[in-house]
Amino acid sequence: MNKIGVVTDGAADLPEEFIQKNQIVSVPVKMEWPEIENLPGNNIFQRVREAEKRGMKTFGKTSQPSPKDFLIAFKKQLESFENIICITVTSKLSGTYNSAIQAKGFLSPEEAKRIFVIDSLNVSCGEGLLNFKAVGLIRQGKNTEEIVKEIEKSVPNTTFYGMFMDPKWLEASGRISHTLANWVRRVEKIRLRPLLGMKQGLLKSMGIKRGAKSLPEALFKEIEGKTKKSREKGKKILVAISHGDNIQKAEDLKRMIEGKLKGCEVVFITLIDNVLAVLSGPDALVFGWYEE
């Protein structure tokens, strides 16, 4: 039996290849949007674009996995691993963490002792990076207690920023207020780029980027400024990027980061999962990073 396995949720935006290679069980976060299910497109963003062309005014809804979903995932991993580390999307925006905790409570006391649930206080590739770090620590041979301690220490130091083309999706979901959505619209009209990010587990306004010609350039300027002192000290910075069906923007951001910022490495690029897709809409660009 292997020592440590990982369970996470679909909001982590982990590449499928990484999930399969490291025997991770990813519990899907549920999405309901029947109006677009039969529309043409290879992913949710392409179907949303088609829906907008047809004048559809509906919005998708998401809901957390049930405790039963996590219970199934835990039991599956317990068959192959001595202990399980479970990292979930922020509890401030989703009940996913609570579902995982409830599922742990349904296990026998002996099994429950082998499950360690961590609230990422993050989403998308910010959450994904914590899973990436957990896998790295497992490969290093760290024990469960050491890994949990390292991940919990990394939670407040894992940064997530994003730029969305239209705030209507976030506003419709209730994740941002009408006031914040209107602020985003106002600054975009005068060609400023509003920046959203995670702060203490919540999605909030993180300011405005001036002078950027594109989303990749605006996000690059953010990481360039925020990591300057760390890079000068020789620290390594790991970055993950997710996109709303615009791989070119994601690749452009990667080239800027790795080409101009010494010590920064983009560890994966992935399509935004359905969960954040419902909130961000097409063409969004988000990224996260932490210092090693």
Short mmCIF file of the C-alpha atoms (twelve columns), coordinates in Angstrom:
data_MODEL
# 
_entry.id   MODEL 
# 
loop_
_atom_site.group_PDB 
_atom_site.id 
_atom_site.type_symbol 
_atom_site.label_atom_id 
_atom_site.label_alt_id 
_atom_site.label_comp_id 
_atom_site.label_asym_id 
_atom_site.label_seq_id 
_atom_site.Cartn_x 
_atom_site.Cartn_y 
_atom_site.Cartn_z 
_atom_site.pdbx_PDB_model_num 
ATOM 1   C CA . MET A 1   0.000   0.000  0.000   1 
ATOM 2   C CA . ASN A 2   1.286   3.462  -0.916  1 
ATOM 3   C CA . LYS A 3   1.737   5.922  1.904   1 
ATOM 4   C CA . ILE A 4   -0.155  9.089  0.913   1 
ATOM 5   C CA . GLY A 5   -2.873  9.773  -1.645  1 
ATOM 6   C CA . VAL A 6   -4.630  12.959 -2.693  1 
ATOM 7   C CA . VAL A 7   -8.286  13.915 -3.094  1 
ATOM 8   C CA . THR A 8   -9.344  17.306 -4.434  1 
ATOM 9   C CA . ASP A 9   -12.282 18.841 -6.315  1 
ATOM 10  C CA . GLY A 10  -12.855 19.962 -9.878  1 
ATOM 11  C CA . ALA A 11  -12.436 23.634 -9.003  1 
ATOM 12  C CA . ALA A 12  -8.661  23.078 -8.706  1 
ATOM 13  C CA . ASP A 13  -8.232  23.228 -12.513 1 
ATOM 14  C CA . LEU A 14  -5.606  20.483 -12.478 1 
ATOM 15  C CA . PRO A 15  -4.572  19.064 -15.865 1 
ATOM 16  C CA . GLU A 16  -6.034  15.605 -16.445 1 
ATOM 17  C CA . GLU A 17  -2.581  14.194 -17.205 1 
ATOM 18  C CA . PHE A 18  -1.327  15.359 -13.790 1 
ATOM 19  C CA . ILE A 19  -4.372  13.838 -12.070 1 
ATOM 20  C CA . GLN A 20  -3.892  10.478 -13.754 1 
ATOM 21  C CA . LYS A 21  -0.128  10.351 -13.293 1 
ATOM 22  C CA . ASN A 22  -0.363  10.996 -9.552  1 
ATOM 23  C CA . GLN A 23  -3.465  8.868  -8.861  1 
ATOM 24  C CA . ILE A 24  -5.466  11.857 -7.631  1 
ATOM 25  C CA . VAL A 25  -9.222  11.563 -7.222  1 
ATOM 26  C CA . SER A 26  -10.907 14.804 -8.278  1 
ATOM 27  C CA . VAL A 27  -14.501 15.131 -7.071  1 
ATOM 28  C CA . PRO A 28  -16.556 17.111 -9.625  1 
ATOM 29  C CA . VAL A 29  -18.301 20.269 -8.498  1 
ATOM 30  C CA . LYS A 30  -21.793 20.184 -9.966  1 
ATOM 31  C CA . MET A 31  -23.034 22.543 -12.661 1 
ATOM 32  C CA . GLU A 32  -26.584 23.057 -13.890 1 
ATOM 33  C CA . TRP A 33  -27.119 24.889 -17.163 1 
ATOM 34  C CA . PRO A 34  -29.584 22.854 -19.244 1 
ATOM 35  C CA . GLU A 35  -30.049 25.595 -21.849 1 
ATOM 36  C CA . ILE A 36  -26.512 25.136 -23.223 1 
ATOM 37  C CA . GLU A 37  -26.083 21.377 -22.875 1 
ATOM 38  C CA . ASN A 38  -27.013 20.632 -26.484 1 
ATOM 39  C CA . LEU A 39  -25.346 23.645 -28.083 1 
ATOM 40  C CA . PRO A 40  -22.316 23.069 -30.344 1 
ATOM 41  C CA . GLY A 41  -18.848 23.453 -28.851 1 
ATOM 42  C CA . ASN A 42  -15.973 21.416 -27.429 1 
ATOM 43  C CA . ASN A 43  -16.130 23.056 -23.996 1 
ATOM 44  C CA . ILE A 44  -18.388 25.223 -21.867 1 
ATOM 45  C CA . PHE A 45  -16.888 28.487 -23.123 1 
ATOM 46  C CA . GLN A 46  -17.614 27.685 -26.756 1 
ATOM 47  C CA . ARG A 47  -21.184 26.756 -25.852 1 
ATOM 48  C CA . VAL A 48  -21.597 29.971 -23.860 1 
ATOM 49  C CA . ARG A 49  -20.428 32.013 -26.845 1 
ATOM 50  C CA . GLU A 50  -23.004 30.216 -28.992 1 
ATOM 51  C CA . ALA A 51  -25.689 30.895 -26.387 1 
ATOM 52  C CA . GLU A 52  -24.861 34.601 -26.428 1 
ATOM 53  C CA . LYS A 53  -25.061 34.666 -30.240 1 
ATOM 54  C CA . ARG A 54  -28.551 33.212 -29.965 1 
ATOM 55  C CA . GLY A 55  -29.571 35.813 -27.411 1 
ATOM 56  C CA . MET A 56  -29.955 33.459 -24.457 1 
ATOM 57  C CA . LYS A 57  -30.091 35.306 -21.144 1 
ATOM 58  C CA . THR A 58  -29.750 32.441 -18.680 1 
ATOM 59  C CA . PHE A 59  -26.838 31.800 -16.334 1 
ATOM 60  C CA . GLY A 60  -25.378 28.568 -15.042 1 
ATOM 61  C CA . LYS A 61  -25.541 27.466 -11.437 1 
ATOM 62  C CA . THR A 62  -23.029 25.463 -9.448  1 
ATOM 63  C CA . SER A 63  -23.371 23.441 -6.284  1 
ATOM 64  C CA . GLN A 64  -20.867 21.679 -4.087  1 
ATOM 65  C CA . PRO A 65  -20.290 17.921 -4.230  1 
ATOM 66  C CA . SER A 66  -22.347 16.013 -1.712  1 
ATOM 67  C CA . PRO A 67  -20.815 14.306 1.337   1 
ATOM 68  C CA . LYS A 68  -21.585 11.039 -0.465  1 
ATOM 69  C CA . ASP A 69  -19.388 12.123 -3.400  1 
ATOM 70  C CA . PHE A 70  -16.441 12.651 -1.053  1 
ATOM 71  C CA . LEU A 71  -17.202 9.474  0.869   1 
ATOM 72  C CA . ILE A 72  -16.889 7.473  -2.346  1 
ATOM 73  C CA . ALA A 73  -13.604 9.248  -3.171  1 
ATOM 74  C CA . PHE A 74  -12.191 8.659  0.324   1 
ATOM 75  C CA . LYS A 75  -13.089 4.974  0.343   1 
ATOM 76  C CA . LYS A 76  -11.518 4.503  -3.074  1 
ATOM 77  C CA . GLN A 77  -8.254  6.125  -2.028  1 
ATOM 78  C CA . LEU A 78  -8.160  4.321  1.327   1 
ATOM 79  C CA . GLU A 79  -7.957  1.055  -0.592  1 
ATOM 80  C CA . SER A 80  -4.603  2.102  -2.063  1 
ATOM 81  C CA . PHE A 81  -3.095  4.576  0.419   1 
ATOM 82  C CA . GLU A 82  -2.362  4.619  4.133   1 
ATOM 83  C CA . ASN A 83  -3.361  8.279  4.527   1 
ATOM 84  C CA . ILE A 84  -5.300  10.770 2.387   1 
ATOM 85  C CA . ILE A 85  -4.773  14.515 2.038   1 
ATOM 86  C CA . CYS A 86  -7.845  16.315 0.708   1 
ATOM 87  C CA . ILE A 87  -7.538  19.916 -0.529  1 
ATOM 88  C CA . THR A 88  -10.764 21.764 -1.348  1 
ATOM 89  C CA . VAL A 89  -11.892 25.017 -2.925  1 
ATOM 90  C CA . THR A 90  -12.291 27.944 -0.510  1 
ATOM 91  C CA . SER A 91  -14.998 27.439 2.114   1 
ATOM 92  C CA . LYS A 92  -15.854 31.146 1.857   1 
ATOM 93  C CA . LEU A 93  -17.398 30.642 -1.596  1 
ATOM 94  C CA . SER A 94  -18.474 27.003 -1.575  1 
ATOM 95  C CA . GLY A 95  -19.757 24.305 0.749   1 
ATOM 96  C CA . THR A 96  -17.302 21.800 -0.728  1 
ATOM 97  C CA . TYR A 97  -15.013 21.854 2.314   1 
ATOM 98  C CA . ASN A 98  -17.968 21.151 4.614   1 
ATOM 99  C CA . SER A 99  -19.045 18.238 2.409   1 
ATOM 100 C CA . ALA A 100 -15.570 16.730 2.746   1 
ATOM 101 C CA . ILE A 101 -15.646 17.167 6.523   1 
ATOM 102 C CA . GLN A 102 -19.084 15.556 6.724   1 
ATOM 103 C CA . ALA A 103 -17.906 12.646 4.581   1 
ATOM 104 C CA . LYS A 104 -14.985 12.087 6.935   1 
ATOM 105 C CA . GLY A 105 -17.494 11.892 9.789   1 
ATOM 106 C CA . PHE A 106 -19.309 9.012  8.066   1 
ATOM 107 C CA . LEU A 107 -16.171 6.866  8.102   1 
ATOM 108 C CA . SER A 108 -15.210 4.563  10.946  1 
ATOM 109 C CA . PRO A 109 -12.982 6.196  13.604  1 
ATOM 110 C CA . GLU A 110 -10.028 4.181  12.322  1 
ATOM 111 C CA . GLU A 111 -10.593 5.313  8.730   1 
ATOM 112 C CA . ALA A 112 -11.298 8.933  9.695   1 
ATOM 113 C CA . LYS A 113 -7.880  9.161  11.373  1 
ATOM 114 C CA . ARG A 114 -6.336  8.588  7.962   1 
ATOM 115 C CA . ILE A 115 -8.088  11.546 6.290   1 
ATOM 116 C CA . PHE A 116 -6.711  15.112 6.474   1 
ATOM 117 C CA . VAL A 117 -8.929  17.843 4.953   1 
ATOM 118 C CA . ILE A 118 -7.444  21.257 4.120   1 
ATOM 119 C CA . ASP A 119 -9.354  24.397 3.107   1 
ATOM 120 C CA . SER A 120 -7.306  26.012 0.321   1 
ATOM 121 C CA . LEU A 121 -9.012  29.408 0.775   1 
ATOM 122 C CA . ASN A 122 -8.414  29.584 -2.961  1 
ATOM 123 C CA . VAL A 123 -9.877  28.562 -6.289  1 
ATOM 124 C CA . SER A 124 -8.874  27.485 -9.784  1 
ATOM 125 C CA . CYS A 125 -5.119  27.249 -10.358 1 
ATOM 126 C CA . GLY A 126 -4.481  28.800 -6.922  1 
ATOM 127 C CA . GLU A 127 -6.060  25.719 -5.387  1 
ATOM 128 C CA . GLY A 128 -4.365  23.575 -8.015  1 
ATOM 129 C CA . LEU A 129 -0.926  24.803 -6.981  1 
ATOM 130 C CA . LEU A 130 -1.503  23.575 -3.426  1 
ATOM 131 C CA . ASN A 131 -2.260  20.135 -4.846  1 
ATOM 132 C CA . PHE A 132 0.862   20.424 -6.991  1 
ATOM 133 C CA . LYS A 133 2.890   21.192 -3.874  1 
ATOM 134 C CA . ALA A 134 1.346   18.297 -1.945  1 
ATOM 135 C CA . VAL A 135 2.348   15.879 -4.704  1 
ATOM 136 C CA . GLY A 136 5.883   17.293 -4.691  1 
ATOM 137 C CA . LEU A 137 6.195   16.794 -0.940  1 
ATOM 138 C CA . ILE A 138 4.892   13.228 -1.256  1 
ATOM 139 C CA . ARG A 139 7.582   12.528 -3.841  1 
ATOM 140 C CA . GLN A 140 10.180  13.917 -1.457  1 
ATOM 141 C CA . GLY A 141 9.166   11.294 1.091   1 
ATOM 142 C CA . LYS A 142 7.680   13.682 3.638   1 
ATOM 143 C CA . ASN A 143 5.278   12.137 6.137   1 
ATOM 144 C CA . THR A 144 1.614   13.109 6.318   1 
ATOM 145 C CA . GLU A 145 1.954   15.464 9.277   1 
ATOM 146 C CA . GLU A 146 4.855   17.306 7.634   1 
ATOM 147 C CA . ILE A 147 2.940   17.701 4.378   1 
ATOM 148 C CA . VAL A 148 -0.232  18.946 6.066   1 
ATOM 149 C CA . LYS A 149 1.806   21.469 8.021   1 
ATOM 150 C CA . GLU A 150 3.588   22.678 4.865   1 
ATOM 151 C CA . ILE A 151 0.355   23.004 2.892   1 
ATOM 152 C CA . GLU A 152 -1.436  24.866 5.678   1 
ATOM 153 C CA . LYS A 153 1.553   27.196 5.899   1 
ATOM 154 C CA . SER A 154 1.360   27.775 2.130   1 
ATOM 155 C CA . VAL A 155 -2.384  28.547 2.055   1 
ATOM 156 C CA . PRO A 156 -2.086  32.261 2.983   1 
ATOM 157 C CA . ASN A 157 0.998   32.614 0.774   1 
ATOM 158 C CA . THR A 158 -0.535  31.244 -2.426  1 
ATOM 159 C CA . THR A 159 -1.613  34.141 -4.609  1 
ATOM 160 C CA . PHE A 160 -4.437  34.122 -7.158  1 
ATOM 161 C CA . TYR A 161 -5.324  36.913 -9.594  1 
ATOM 162 C CA . GLY A 162 -7.597  37.074 -12.594 1 
ATOM 163 C CA . MET A 163 -9.136  39.286 -15.223 1 
ATOM 164 C CA . PHE A 164 -12.574 38.612 -16.657 1 
ATOM 165 C CA . MET A 165 -13.998 40.153 -19.803 1 
ATOM 166 C CA . ASP A 166 -17.470 40.759 -18.355 1 
ATOM 167 C CA . PRO A 167 -18.450 40.884 -14.647 1 
ATOM 168 C CA . LYS A 168 -22.051 39.866 -15.387 1 
ATOM 169 C CA . TRP A 169 -21.270 36.201 -14.714 1 
ATOM 170 C CA . LEU A 170 -19.841 36.845 -11.252 1 
ATOM 171 C CA . GLU A 171 -22.641 39.249 -10.415 1 
ATOM 172 C CA . ALA A 172 -25.358 36.800 -11.491 1 
ATOM 173 C CA . SER A 173 -23.835 34.090 -9.290  1 
ATOM 174 C CA . GLY A 174 -23.756 36.368 -6.251  1 
ATOM 175 C CA . ARG A 175 -19.964 35.978 -5.857  1 
ATOM 176 C CA . ILE A 176 -19.436 39.724 -6.275  1 
ATOM 177 C CA . SER A 177 -21.775 42.536 -5.375  1 
ATOM 178 C CA . HIS A 178 -23.632 44.769 -7.816  1 
ATOM 179 C CA . THR A 179 -21.414 47.616 -6.584  1 
ATOM 180 C CA . LEU A 180 -18.200 45.757 -7.428  1 
ATOM 181 C CA . ALA A 181 -19.576 44.682 -10.823 1 
ATOM 182 C CA . ASN A 182 -20.428 48.284 -11.687 1 
ATOM 183 C CA . TRP A 183 -16.943 49.379 -10.599 1 
ATOM 184 C CA . VAL A 184 -15.443 46.857 -13.039 1 
ATOM 185 C CA . ARG A 185 -17.642 48.183 -15.848 1 
ATOM 186 C CA . ARG A 186 -16.733 51.803 -15.134 1 
ATOM 187 C CA . VAL A 187 -12.984 51.321 -15.155 1 
ATOM 188 C CA . GLU A 188 -13.122 49.208 -18.320 1 
ATOM 189 C CA . LYS A 189 -14.880 52.058 -20.143 1 
ATOM 190 C CA . ILE A 190 -11.884 54.309 -19.567 1 
ATOM 191 C CA . ARG A 191 -9.455  51.601 -20.734 1 
ATOM 192 C CA . LEU A 192 -8.206  50.578 -17.329 1 
ATOM 193 C CA . ARG A 193 -7.980  46.896 -16.467 1 
ATOM 194 C CA . PRO A 194 -9.592  45.856 -13.156 1 
ATOM 195 C CA . LEU A 195 -7.867  43.081 -11.255 1 
ATOM 196 C CA . LEU A 196 -9.713  40.549 -9.106  1 
ATOM 197 C CA . GLY A 197 -8.088  38.184 -6.660  1 
ATOM 198 C CA . MET A 198 -8.474  36.002 -3.599  1 
ATOM 199 C CA . LYS A 199 -8.154  37.640 -0.197  1 
ATOM 200 C CA . GLN A 200 -8.809  35.574 2.913   1 
ATOM 201 C CA . GLY A 201 -10.791 33.127 0.844   1 
ATOM 202 C CA . LEU A 202 -13.018 35.660 -0.910  1 
ATOM 203 C CA . LEU A 203 -12.913 37.082 -4.423  1 
ATOM 204 C CA . LYS A 204 -12.313 40.818 -4.168  1 
ATOM 205 C CA . SER A 205 -11.133 43.834 -6.111  1 
ATOM 206 C CA . MET A 206 -7.335  43.994 -6.079  1 
ATOM 207 C CA . GLY A 207 -6.939  47.316 -7.875  1 
ATOM 208 C CA . ILE A 208 -6.453  48.561 -11.416 1 
ATOM 209 C CA . LYS A 209 -3.653  47.990 -13.911 1 
ATOM 210 C CA . ARG A 210 -2.805  51.019 -16.024 1 
ATOM 211 C CA . GLY A 211 -0.937  51.095 -19.296 1 
ATOM 212 C CA . ALA A 212 -1.411  47.414 -20.188 1 
ATOM 213 C CA . LYS A 213 -2.360  46.662 -23.777 1 
ATOM 214 C CA . SER A 214 -3.690  43.168 -23.079 1 
ATOM 215 C CA . LEU A 215 -4.776  40.799 -20.313 1 
ATOM 216 C CA . PRO A 216 -1.468  38.861 -20.393 1 
ATOM 217 C CA . GLU A 217 0.524   42.088 -20.117 1 
ATOM 218 C CA . ALA A 218 -1.626  43.357 -17.236 1 
ATOM 219 C CA . LEU A 219 -1.229  40.125 -15.277 1 
ATOM 220 C CA . PHE A 220 2.479   39.999 -16.066 1 
ATOM 221 C CA . LYS A 221 2.935   43.454 -14.579 1 
ATOM 222 C CA . GLU A 222 1.245   42.240 -11.400 1 
ATOM 223 C CA . ILE A 223 3.494   39.244 -10.827 1 
ATOM 224 C CA . GLU A 224 6.552   41.230 -11.911 1 
ATOM 225 C CA . GLY A 225 5.948   43.800 -9.190  1 
ATOM 226 C CA . LYS A 226 4.717   41.465 -6.475  1 
ATOM 227 C CA . THR A 227 7.631   39.008 -6.772  1 
ATOM 228 C CA . LYS A 228 10.493  41.471 -7.311  1 
ATOM 229 C CA . LYS A 229 11.953  41.249 -3.796  1 
ATOM 230 C CA . SER A 230 11.672  37.467 -3.695  1 
ATOM 231 C CA . ARG A 231 13.328  37.075 -7.082  1 
ATOM 232 C CA . GLU A 232 16.160  39.372 -5.999  1 
ATOM 233 C CA . LYS A 233 16.725  37.020 -3.066  1 
ATOM 234 C CA . GLY A 234 16.997  34.090 -5.467  1 
ATOM 235 C CA . LYS A 235 13.729  32.415 -4.517  1 
ATOM 236 C CA . LYS A 236 12.014  30.107 -6.982  1 
ATOM 237 C CA . ILE A 237 8.426   30.961 -7.888  1 
ATOM 238 C CA . LEU A 238 6.027   28.382 -9.290  1 
ATOM 239 C CA . VAL A 239 3.138   29.629 -11.435 1 
ATOM 240 C CA . ALA A 240 -0.028  28.054 -12.827 1 
ATOM 241 C CA . ILE A 241 -2.295  29.571 -15.482 1 
ATOM 242 C CA . SER A 242 -5.926  28.860 -16.371 1 
ATOM 243 C CA . HIS A 243 -7.862  30.355 -19.270 1 
ATOM 244 C CA . GLY A 244 -11.405 30.683 -20.614 1 
ATOM 245 C CA . ASP A 245 -10.838 28.976 -23.974 1 
ATOM 246 C CA . ASN A 246 -8.085  31.326 -25.060 1 
ATOM 247 C CA . ILE A 247 -4.895  29.292 -25.064 1 
ATOM 248 C CA . GLN A 248 -3.023  32.008 -26.968 1 
ATOM 249 C CA . LYS A 249 -3.390  34.498 -24.098 1 
ATOM 250 C CA . ALA A 250 -2.269  31.847 -21.637 1 
ATOM 251 C CA . GLU A 251 0.788   30.991 -23.733 1 
ATOM 252 C CA . ASP A 252 1.603   34.703 -24.125 1 
ATOM 253 C CA . LEU A 253 1.535   35.129 -20.351 1 
ATOM 254 C CA . LYS A 254 3.762   32.085 -19.899 1 
ATOM 255 C CA . ARG A 255 6.321   33.447 -22.374 1 
ATOM 256 C CA . MET A 256 6.402   36.800 -20.590 1 
ATOM 257 C CA . ILE A 257 6.860   35.213 -17.171 1 
ATOM 258 C CA . GLU A 258 9.518   32.662 -18.079 1 
ATOM 259 C CA . GLY A 259 11.274  34.933 -20.561 1 
ATOM 260 C CA . LYS A 260 11.555  38.011 -18.357 1 
ATOM 261 C CA . LEU A 261 11.364  36.870 -14.737 1 
ATOM 262 C CA . LYS A 262 14.361  34.848 -13.604 1 
ATOM 263 C CA . GLY A 263 13.422  32.123 -11.162 1 
ATOM 264 C CA . CYS A 264 9.780   31.887 -12.272 1 
ATOM 265 C CA . GLU A 265 8.474   28.648 -13.759 1 
ATOM 266 C CA . VAL A 266 5.012   27.960 -15.166 1 
ATOM 267 C CA . VAL A 267 4.228   24.414 -14.022 1 
ATOM 268 C CA . PHE A 268 0.949   23.996 -15.885 1 
ATOM 269 C CA . ILE A 269 -1.570  25.696 -18.170 1 
ATOM 270 C CA . THR A 270 -5.134  24.432 -18.191 1 
ATOM 271 C CA . LEU A 271 -8.676  25.270 -19.222 1 
ATOM 272 C CA . ILE A 272 -10.769 26.813 -16.458 1 
ATOM 273 C CA . ASP A 273 -13.082 24.186 -14.985 1 
ATOM 274 C CA . ASN A 274 -16.863 24.443 -15.334 1 
ATOM 275 C CA . VAL A 275 -17.138 25.824 -11.800 1 
ATOM 276 C CA . LEU A 276 -15.142 28.989 -12.390 1 
ATOM 277 C CA . ALA A 277 -16.313 29.066 -16.013 1 
ATOM 278 C CA . VAL A 278 -19.850 29.798 -14.814 1 
ATOM 279 C CA . LEU A 279 -18.437 32.729 -12.834 1 
ATOM 280 C CA . SER A 280 -15.865 34.086 -15.285 1 
ATOM 281 C CA . GLY A 281 -17.366 33.668 -18.730 1 
ATOM 282 C CA . PRO A 282 -15.321 33.223 -21.937 1 
ATOM 283 C CA . ASP A 283 -11.824 34.668 -22.486 1 
ATOM 284 C CA . ALA A 284 -10.987 35.026 -18.793 1 
ATOM 285 C CA . LEU A 285 -7.344  34.702 -17.806 1 
ATOM 286 C CA . VAL A 286 -6.287  33.776 -14.272 1 
ATOM 287 C CA . PHE A 287 -3.107  32.675 -12.590 1 
ATOM 288 C CA . GLY A 288 -1.655  31.770 -9.232  1 
ATOM 289 C CA . TRP A 289 1.791   31.431 -7.720  1 
ATOM 290 C CA . TYR A 290 3.727   30.597 -4.585  1 
ATOM 291 C CA . GLU A 291 7.351   30.820 -3.535  1 
ATOM 292 C CA . GLU A 292 9.324   27.666 -2.847  1 
# 
